Amino acid sequence: MLPVWRMIWNTQEEDSALPERNAPFRAQVATLFEAHFERLYRYMNRLSGEPDLATDLVQEAFVKLYQRGTLPDEPEAWLISVAMNLFRNEKGKRSRRLRLLTPERGAQSLGDPPSSPEEEAMSEDSRRGVRAALERLSERDQQMLLLHGEGYRYREIALALRMNEASVGTLLARARRAFREAYEELTSAP
């Protein structure tokens, strides 16, 4: 991921997490990329469950930022919002495609073979349980939990999800409780 980006933009790494406002725009975007790509990637990977898709979505969000030509007031929140919108669009496209496929063809096209049977067996049940519990939650609750799990602050979550910052703590506590209940229900069922 990072080498491709560096080849495209031909920039050097900078230590700052936030770009200097009087730096050239290209350098500002490169600084943001270096500082925020990995965390945004992990969030989108957890949201989608597909590492390749997450990579594509995050890279496309940064491309859209570059095409925009100026930095928004809150670039990290803007990137989150754009990546989530891209994910929603992709999810809709995939849903439409799957409805057109026969069950046999759809099943054949899913996933790559596991890296090792032992590794897959150990974590597959846990991953399925977490994913199933997350899917029982509202989209907003899923996004809040995943963003918070990636270390985003309440302010960033509020901006990305267009909500009042003062209500993030309460809503996050409710989302955690709903997740815990859904997970326990799923794992205690025979």
Rosetta silent file (secondary structure, phi, psi, omega in degrees, C-alpha in Angstrom):
SEQUENCE: MLPVWRMIWNTQEEDSALPERNAPFRAQVATLFEAHFERLYRYMNRLSGEPDLATDLVQEAFVKLYQRGTLPDEPEAWLISVAMNLFRNEKGKRSRRLRLLTPERGAQSLGDPPSSPEEEAMSEDSRRGVRAALERLSERDQQMLLLHGEGYRYREIALALRMNEASVGTLLARARRAFREAYEELTSAP
SCORE:     score description
SCORE:     0.000 S_00000001
   1 L     0.000  -60.151 -175.913    0.000    0.000    0.000 S_00000001
   2 H   -61.999  -43.382  179.219    2.471    2.655    1.106 S_00000001
   3 H   -59.933  -38.774  178.464    5.049    2.051   -1.633 S_00000001
   4 H   -61.040  -45.660 -179.200    2.386    2.476   -4.321 S_00000001
   5 H   -61.731  -43.780 -179.177    1.276    5.741   -2.779 S_00000001
   6 H   -64.842  -36.070  178.583    4.856    6.997   -2.556 S_00000001
   7 H   -65.402  -40.499 -178.372    5.481    6.084   -6.180 S_00000001
   8 H   -67.071  -46.190 -172.834    2.394    7.998   -7.269 S_00000001
   9 H   -95.655  -16.158  178.952    3.068   11.105   -5.204 S_00000001
  10 L    50.079   54.901 -177.963    6.878   10.890   -5.011 S_00000001
  11 L  -118.759  168.601  175.936    6.936   12.356   -1.504 S_00000001
  12 L  -106.993  155.651  178.876    8.996   11.871    1.613 S_00000001
  13 L   -68.408  146.229  173.609    7.696   10.829    5.020 S_00000001
  14 L  -125.000  151.427 -176.024    6.990   13.553    7.548 S_00000001
  15 L   -79.969  -25.735 -173.764    6.726   13.117   11.291 S_00000001
  16 L   -71.345  138.546  177.043    3.712   15.374   11.847 S_00000001
  17 L   -78.728  -27.789  177.015    0.262   13.785   12.124 S_00000001
  18 L  -113.881  136.722 -177.399   -1.347   16.977   10.881 S_00000001
  19 L   -70.246  150.228  175.223   -0.041   18.743    7.822 S_00000001
  20 L   -72.432  129.359 -172.706    1.428   22.198    8.058 S_00000001
  21 L   -64.054  -27.806 -179.322   -1.171   24.594    6.635 S_00000001
  22 L   -95.528    4.446  175.562    1.313   26.597    4.564 S_00000001
  23 L   -73.447  157.007  176.315    2.981   23.482    3.081 S_00000001
  24 L   -58.116  147.763 -176.021    2.193   22.640   -0.546 S_00000001
  25 H   -54.947  -43.849 -179.533   -1.092   20.774   -0.909 S_00000001
  26 H   -57.691  -41.662  179.130    0.605   17.617   -2.213 S_00000001
  27 H   -67.957  -36.503  177.628    2.810   17.518    0.906 S_00000001
  28 H   -62.772  -45.125  179.637   -0.226   18.057    3.139 S_00000001
  29 H   -65.057  -42.140  179.294   -2.024   15.100    1.568 S_00000001
  30 H   -62.510  -40.140  177.995    1.100   12.944    1.812 S_00000001
  31 H   -63.729  -44.217  176.925    1.466   13.824    5.500 S_00000001
  32 H   -61.186  -43.773 -179.919   -2.172   12.903    6.136 S_00000001
  33 H   -59.095  -49.837 -179.172   -1.715    9.656    4.253 S_00000001
  34 H   -60.276  -38.885 -175.209    1.345    8.678    6.270 S_00000001
  35 H   -80.941  -29.513 -168.429   -0.334    9.556    9.551 S_00000001
  36 H  -123.145   -8.404 -176.953   -3.830    8.143    8.992 S_00000001
  37 H   -58.474  -51.886 -174.073   -3.824    5.456    6.306 S_00000001
  38 H   -59.627  -45.944 -178.303   -3.184    2.481    8.602 S_00000001
  39 H   -66.458  -43.362  178.538   -5.822    3.389   11.181 S_00000001
  40 H   -65.703  -37.804  175.992   -8.459    4.164    8.565 S_00000001
  41 H   -60.645  -47.525 -179.031   -7.543    0.931    6.778 S_00000001
  42 H   -60.666  -40.476  178.086   -7.988   -1.115    9.978 S_00000001
  43 H   -62.306  -49.159 -178.236  -11.398    0.506   10.558 S_00000001
  44 H   -67.331  -33.559  177.037  -12.589   -0.175    7.021 S_00000001
  45 H   -64.388  -42.926  178.690  -11.198   -3.727    7.158 S_00000001
  46 H   -68.548  -36.670  179.785  -13.175   -4.412   10.321 S_00000001
  47 H   -68.277  -43.516 -175.560  -16.268   -2.803    8.881 S_00000001
  48 H   -90.303  -29.821 -174.982  -16.100   -4.687    5.591 S_00000001
  49 L    76.347   11.428 -177.600  -14.336   -7.886    6.654 S_00000001
  50 L  -132.740  106.340 -177.581  -12.363   -7.740    3.394 S_00000001
  51 H   -57.919  -41.738 -179.257   -8.747   -6.483    3.479 S_00000001
  52 H   -65.475  -42.109  177.913   -8.505   -5.881   -0.283 S_00000001
  53 H   -63.984  -43.545  179.603  -11.737   -3.920   -0.350 S_00000001
  54 H   -58.569  -44.097  178.257  -10.626   -1.895    2.682 S_00000001
  55 H   -59.202  -48.216 -179.436   -7.367   -1.002    0.927 S_00000001
  56 H   -61.036  -43.249 -178.178   -9.207    0.102   -2.194 S_00000001
  57 H   -64.282  -44.491 -178.241  -11.713    2.194   -0.240 S_00000001
  58 H   -68.269  -43.352  177.637   -9.087    4.006    1.808 S_00000001
  59 H   -61.710  -40.986  179.210   -6.879    4.690   -1.198 S_00000001
  60 H   -65.085  -36.172  177.094   -9.877    5.992   -3.119 S_00000001
  61 H   -62.247  -41.973  178.112  -10.780    8.284   -0.202 S_00000001
  62 H   -68.089  -35.560  176.528   -7.274    9.776   -0.319 S_00000001
  63 H   -63.667  -42.484  178.957   -7.487   10.168   -4.090 S_00000001
  64 H   -63.247  -37.160  176.431  -10.787   12.030   -3.653 S_00000001
  65 H   -62.072  -44.793 -179.941   -9.111   14.265   -1.068 S_00000001
  66 H   -64.376  -42.107  179.947   -6.348   15.047   -3.543 S_00000001
  67 H   -65.655  -28.229  178.687   -8.849   15.682   -6.342 S_00000001
  68 H   -60.185  -36.845  175.394  -10.732   18.038   -4.020 S_00000001
  69 L    91.056  -18.137  176.968   -7.742   20.377   -4.162 S_00000001
  70 L  -140.401  155.625  177.381   -8.044   21.767   -0.627 S_00000001
  71 L   -82.745  137.908  173.611   -8.061   20.270    2.824 S_00000001
  72 L   -71.373  169.554  179.530  -11.380   20.254    4.679 S_00000001
  73 L   -59.833  -40.012 -179.897  -11.499   21.744    8.186 S_00000001
  74 L  -121.743   82.381 -172.798  -11.400   18.258    9.723 S_00000001
  75 H   -60.832  -36.511 -178.750   -9.525   16.109    7.201 S_00000001
  76 H   -66.697  -44.538  177.868   -9.575   12.900    9.244 S_00000001
  77 H   -64.667  -38.054  177.957  -13.334   13.030    9.769 S_00000001
  78 H   -61.729  -44.400  179.439  -13.787   13.902    6.085 S_00000001
  79 H   -62.492  -41.037  178.195  -11.731   10.839    5.069 S_00000001
  80 H   -60.967  -48.084 -178.936  -13.798    8.591    7.351 S_00000001
  81 H   -60.778  -43.809 -179.387  -17.045    9.908    5.861 S_00000001
  82 H   -64.945  -45.670  179.941  -15.836    9.474    2.292 S_00000001
  83 H   -61.631  -40.541  178.507  -14.553    5.936    2.949 S_00000001
  84 H   -65.528  -39.993  177.371  -17.865    4.974    4.584 S_00000001
  85 H   -63.895  -41.308  177.676  -19.831    6.383    1.636 S_00000001
  86 H   -62.844  -39.445  178.968  -17.642    4.452   -0.781 S_00000001
  87 H   -64.382  -44.327  177.935  -18.239    1.303    1.288 S_00000001
  88 H   -59.442  -43.069  179.018  -22.014    1.813    1.225 S_00000001
  89 H   -62.190  -44.271 -179.526  -21.883    2.248   -2.546 S_00000001
  90 H   -64.985  -41.077  178.567  -19.799   -0.911   -2.963 S_00000001
  91 H   -60.858  -41.786  177.788  -22.106   -2.869   -0.667 S_00000001
  92 H   -63.795  -42.873  178.381  -25.092   -1.824   -2.767 S_00000001
  93 H   -62.162  -44.024 -178.907  -23.353   -2.825   -6.005 S_00000001
  94 H   -65.451  -39.308  179.488  -22.417   -6.212   -4.593 S_00000001
  95 H   -62.121  -43.267  178.682  -25.918   -6.823   -3.306 S_00000001
  96 H   -64.250  -41.664  179.383  -27.366   -6.114   -6.752 S_00000001
  97 H   -63.801  -43.607 -178.091  -24.789   -8.402   -8.398 S_00000001
  98 H   -63.687  -33.076  177.494  -25.441  -11.265   -5.984 S_00000001
  99 H   -65.942  -25.704 -179.318  -29.161  -11.145   -6.715 S_00000001
 100 H   -85.813  -19.271 -178.757  -28.351  -11.727  -10.377 S_00000001
 101 L   -85.179  150.939  172.319  -26.060  -14.700   -9.758 S_00000001
 102 L   -74.790  157.590  179.548  -27.255  -18.240   -9.262 S_00000001
 103 H   -56.800  -38.637 -179.153  -26.465  -19.713   -5.822 S_00000001
 104 H   -64.727  -46.685 -178.402  -23.828  -22.017   -7.281 S_00000001
 105 H   -67.280  -38.472  178.436  -21.968  -19.251   -9.091 S_00000001
 106 H   -64.202  -40.402 -179.120  -22.169  -16.925   -6.089 S_00000001
 107 H   -68.101  -35.433 -178.961  -20.769  -19.567   -3.753 S_00000001
 108 H   -68.870  -27.656 -174.506  -17.870  -20.344   -6.083 S_00000001
 109 L   -88.339   -2.584 -175.430  -16.735  -16.742   -6.249 S_00000001
 110 L   -84.684  127.523  167.477  -16.466  -16.148   -2.505 S_00000001
 111 L    63.102  163.114  174.815  -13.080  -15.814   -0.818 S_00000001
 112 L   -98.774  161.122  177.283   -9.645  -17.260   -1.214 S_00000001
 113 L   -63.292  147.710 -178.566   -8.513  -20.530    0.372 S_00000001
 114 L   -63.622  153.492 -178.493   -7.340  -20.128    3.993 S_00000001
 115 L   -66.865  -40.775  173.309   -3.638  -19.621    4.650 S_00000001
 116 L  -152.366  140.664 -177.433   -3.473  -22.674    6.942 S_00000001
 117 H   -59.453  -36.627 -179.361   -6.233  -24.953    8.247 S_00000001
 118 H   -65.008  -46.017  179.922   -5.009  -24.652   11.847 S_00000001
 119 H   -62.737  -43.487 -179.346   -5.043  -20.856   11.827 S_00000001
 120 H   -65.259  -43.252 -177.770   -8.478  -20.716   10.270 S_00000001
 121 H   -62.987  -37.000 -176.061   -9.998  -23.265   12.638 S_00000001
 122 H   -68.785  -36.007 -173.008   -8.744  -21.400   15.708 S_00000001
 123 H  -112.631   -9.298 -175.063  -10.211  -18.016   14.872 S_00000001
 124 H   -62.528  -44.947 -179.875  -13.067  -18.601   12.443 S_00000001
 125 H   -61.826  -43.382  179.483  -15.745  -19.222   15.088 S_00000001
 126 H   -63.493  -46.342  178.928  -14.717  -16.139   17.019 S_00000001
 127 H   -61.272  -43.593  179.313  -14.664  -13.960   13.884 S_00000001
 128 H   -62.611  -40.622  179.165  -18.041  -15.246   12.784 S_00000001
 129 H   -63.794  -44.459  179.347  -19.495  -14.561   16.214 S_00000001
 130 H   -65.566  -46.204 -179.840  -18.171  -11.009   16.317 S_00000001
 131 H   -62.272  -43.053  179.795  -19.263  -10.283   12.745 S_00000001
 132 H   -64.423  -40.343  178.403  -22.735  -11.760   13.356 S_00000001
 133 H   -65.702  -42.412  177.980  -23.128   -9.717   16.547 S_00000001
 134 H   -61.372  -40.808 -177.717  -22.009   -6.550   14.746 S_00000001
 135 H   -67.281  -19.767  177.061  -24.461   -7.178   11.923 S_00000001
 136 L   -78.130  -15.172 -178.685  -27.320   -7.276   14.425 S_00000001
 137 L   -86.528  163.244  174.681  -26.536   -3.692   15.440 S_00000001
 138 L   -67.561  160.075  179.967  -27.619   -0.561   13.644 S_00000001
 139 H   -59.065  -41.135 -179.978  -25.196    0.859   11.100 S_00000001
 140 H   -63.465  -43.078  179.030  -24.450    3.802   13.391 S_00000001
 141 H   -64.098  -41.231  176.905  -23.673    1.508   16.350 S_00000001
 142 H   -58.329  -49.502 -177.068  -21.372   -0.621   14.185 S_00000001
 143 H   -64.293  -41.726  179.173  -19.517    2.433   12.962 S_00000001
 144 H   -61.625  -47.843 -179.382  -19.193    3.953   16.434 S_00000001
 145 H   -61.282  -44.797 -178.154  -17.785    0.763   17.948 S_00000001
 146 H   -69.165  -40.879  176.900  -15.323    0.222   15.136 S_00000001
 147 H   -63.773  -45.024  179.416  -14.156    3.836   15.044 S_00000001
 148 H   -65.267  -39.169  177.742  -13.711    3.924   18.804 S_00000001
 149 H   -61.946  -26.650  177.394  -11.930    0.575   18.695 S_00000001
 150 L   -87.607    1.411  175.131   -9.447    2.106   16.254 S_00000001
 151 L    92.146   10.109  176.724   -8.733    4.917   18.693 S_00000001
 152 L   -69.881  142.227 -179.735  -10.684    7.748   17.114 S_00000001
 153 L   -77.779  162.511 -179.967  -11.654   10.430   19.616 S_00000001
 154 H   -54.903  -41.170 -179.132  -15.243   11.351   20.389 S_00000001
 155 H   -60.841  -44.396 -179.292  -14.887   14.568   18.370 S_00000001
 156 H   -66.475  -39.099  177.347  -13.715   12.662   15.286 S_00000001
 157 H   -63.692  -45.067 -179.348  -16.510   10.109   15.664 S_00000001
 158 H   -61.101  -44.391  179.607  -19.076   12.881   16.038 S_00000001
 159 H   -66.301  -43.582 -177.720  -17.848   14.693   12.935 S_00000001
 160 H   -65.610  -37.063 -176.741  -17.612   11.532   10.838 S_00000001
 161 H   -99.737    6.304  177.935  -21.077   10.324   11.812 S_00000001
 162 L    53.968   57.752  178.404  -22.625   13.809   11.884 S_00000001
 163 L  -134.503  169.118  178.688  -23.741   13.681   15.492 S_00000001
 164 L   -73.054  128.476 -178.678  -23.427   15.801   18.603 S_00000001
 165 H   -59.238  -34.370 -178.147  -20.069   15.210   20.316 S_00000001
 166 H   -66.375  -22.625 -178.182  -21.722   15.343   23.755 S_00000001
 167 H   -94.250   -5.453 -175.963  -23.888   12.327   22.936 S_00000001
 168 H   -61.557  -44.574 -178.412  -21.094   10.072   21.646 S_00000001
 169 H   -59.229  -47.270 -179.796  -20.217    8.648   25.096 S_00000001
 170 H   -64.814  -46.032 -179.339  -23.786    7.686   25.909 S_00000001
 171 H   -66.581  -33.910  177.922  -24.463    6.249   22.460 S_00000001
 172 H   -67.815  -40.493  177.147  -21.178    4.350   22.544 S_00000001
 173 H   -62.533  -41.713  177.695  -22.076    2.791   25.907 S_00000001
 174 H   -64.622  -40.356  179.409  -25.440    1.704   24.500 S_00000001
 175 H   -64.689  -40.682  177.864  -23.751    0.265   21.406 S_00000001
 176 H   -62.042  -44.193  179.791  -21.327   -1.713   23.575 S_00000001
 177 H   -62.900  -43.490  179.233  -24.192   -3.099   25.639 S_00000001
 178 H   -64.007  -40.279  177.914  -26.147   -4.049   22.502 S_00000001
 179 H   -63.581  -46.681 -179.585  -23.075   -5.745   21.039 S_00000001
 180 H   -58.339  -44.984  179.503  -22.416   -7.675   24.254 S_00000001
 181 H   -63.521  -44.107  179.797  -26.042   -8.851   24.386 S_00000001
 182 H   -64.199  -42.170 -179.120  -26.036   -9.884   20.719 S_00000001
 183 H   -65.790  -44.736  179.021  -22.721  -11.720   21.083 S_00000001
 184 H   -63.141  -40.692  178.016  -23.819  -13.557   24.225 S_00000001
 185 H   -61.606  -42.226 -179.491  -27.103  -14.519   22.572 S_00000001
 186 H   -69.861  -40.647 -176.116  -25.272  -15.896   19.549 S_00000001
 187 H   -82.016  -19.572  178.384  -22.610  -17.771   21.476 S_00000001
 188 H   -90.781  -12.158  179.189  -24.981  -19.280   24.040 S_00000001
 189 L   -71.674  141.661 -178.711  -27.383  -20.632   21.399 S_00000001
 190 L   -68.370    0.000    0.000  -26.988  -24.373   20.731 S_00000001
